[in-house]
């Protein structure tokens, strides 16, 4: 990789790190800080993995997660992958969020009824702690079913 590409990759990682840190410091829909263990538990990765995203390694490079992990982090913080990666300036850009969700839902093959139900739950979860808990439970169930499906396939 050439020097320009190396610098671009480093800047890309720095934007991700800065935005993840911003969200974890309480600038999120929950209005409170999120520690590395809580985030790791919520998105089903290890705490050391989250730490790698927040701090440069010994070569001063920031680790950027896979697209799947970026999507999980965005979903947890109710923002978009584009915001985390530096493509959107505003975390609450509703058009960008809808576009990203549409791509995700299409790739999963969910019915319109399921999509509409998830949108209603998501909207309610912003102000209703019970709905937020239900949304997290639903996410865990879906992840569990997906892991079981992978084993069967």
C-alpha positions in Angstrom: 0.0 0.0 0.0 1.4 3.4 -0.9 1.9 6.3 1.5 -1.3 8.1 0.5 -3.4 4.9 1.1 -1.7 4.3 4.5 -2.5 7.8 5.6 -6.1 7.5 4.4 -6.6 4.2 6.2 -5.1 5.7 9.4 -7.5 8.7 9.1 -10.4 6.4 8.5 -9.6 4.5 11.7 -9.2 7.7 13.6 -12.6 8.9 12.5 -14.2 5.6 13.6 -12.3 5.7 17.0 -13.3 9.3 17.6 -16.9 8.7 16.8 -17.2 5.5 18.8 -15.5 7.3 21.8 -18.0 10.2 21.4 -20.9 7.8 21.5 -19.5 5.7 24.4 -18.9 8.9 26.4 -22.7 9.5 26.7 -23.4 11.3 23.5 -26.0 8.7 22.5 -29.7 8.1 22.7 -29.3 6.6 26.1 -27.8 9.8 27.4 -25.2 7.9 29.5 -21.7 6.6 29.1 -21.3 3.0 27.9 -18.3 1.0 29.1 -16.3 -1.4 26.9 -17.8 -4.5 28.6 -21.4 -3.4 28.2 -20.8 -2.6 24.5 -19.0 -5.9 24.0 -21.9 -7.8 25.6 -24.5 -6.0 23.6 -22.9 -6.6 20.2 -21.6 -10.0 21.0 -17.8 -9.4 20.7 -15.0 -9.5 23.3 -14.0 -6.6 25.5 -10.4 -6.7 24.1 -11.9 -6.3 20.6 -13.7 -3.1 21.6 -10.5 -1.8 23.2 -8.6 -2.4 19.9 -11.1 -0.1 18.2 -10.6 2.6 20.8 -6.8 2.6 21.2 -4.0 2.4 18.6 -1.8 -0.7 18.7 2.0 -0.6 19.2 2.5 0.5 15.6 0.1 3.5 16.2 -2.6 2.0 13.9 -6.2 2.0 14.9 -8.2 -1.2 14.3 -11.4 -0.8 12.3 -13.9 -3.6 12.8 -15.7 -5.6 10.1 -18.8 -4.3 8.4 -20.9 -6.6 10.5 -19.5 -5.2 13.8 -19.8 -1.6 12.5 -23.5 -2.4 11.8 -24.0 -3.9 15.2 -22.4 -0.9 16.9 -24.5 1.5 14.8 -27.7 -0.4 15.7 -26.8 -0.4 19.4 -26.3 3.3 19.4 -29.2 3.9 17.1 -27.1 5.7 14.5 -25.8 4.7 11.1 -22.6 2.9 9.9 -22.0 6.0 7.7 -21.8 8.2 10.8 -19.4 5.8 12.5 -17.2 5.7 9.5 -17.2 9.4 8.8 -19.4 9.6 5.8 -22.2 11.5 7.6 -21.7 14.6 9.7 -24.8 14.2 11.7 -25.6 11.1 13.8 -29.3 11.7 13.5 -29.6 12.0 9.7 -32.9 10.2 9.3 -32.6 9.8 5.5 -29.2 8.1 5.8 -30.5 5.9 8.6 -33.5 4.7 6.5 -31.3 4.0 3.5 -28.9 1.9 5.6 -31.8 0.1 7.2 -33.4 -0.6 3.9 -30.2 -2.3 2.7 -29.9 -4.4 5.8 -33.5 -5.5 5.8 -33.4 -6.3 2.1 -30.3 -8.4 2.6 -32.0 -10.3 5.4 -35.1 -11.0 3.4 -37.5 -9.7 6.1 -41.2 -9.2 5.3 -42.6 -5.7 5.2 -44.7 -6.5 8.2 -41.5 -7.5 10.2 -39.8 -4.3 9.0 -42.7 -2.1 10.1 -42.9 -3.8 13.5 -39.2 -3.3 14.0 -39.5 0.4 13.1 -42.4 0.8 15.6 -40.4 -0.9 18.3 -37.3 1.2 17.5 -39.2 4.5 17.6 -40.8 3.5 20.9 -37.5 2.4 22.4 -36.1 5.9 22.2 -38.4 7.1 25.0 -39.7 3.9 26.6 -37.2 1.8 28.7 -39.4 -1.3 28.4 -39.4 -1.1 24.7 -35.6 -0.6 24.7 -35.2 -3.7 26.8 -37.5 -5.6 24.5 -35.5 -4.5 21.5 -32.3 -5.7 23.1 -34.0 -9.0 24.0 -35.2 -9.4 20.4 -31.7 -8.7 19.1 -30.2 -11.4 21.3 -32.9 -13.9 20.2 -32.3 -13.2 16.6 -28.6 -13.5 17.0 -29.1 -16.8 18.8 -31.3 -18.1 16.1 -28.8 -17.0 13.4 -26.0 -18.9 15.2 -28.2 -22.0 15.4 -29.1 -21.7 11.7 -25.4 -21.5 10.8 -24.7 -24.7 12.7 -27.5 -26.5 10.9 -26.3 -25.2 7.5 
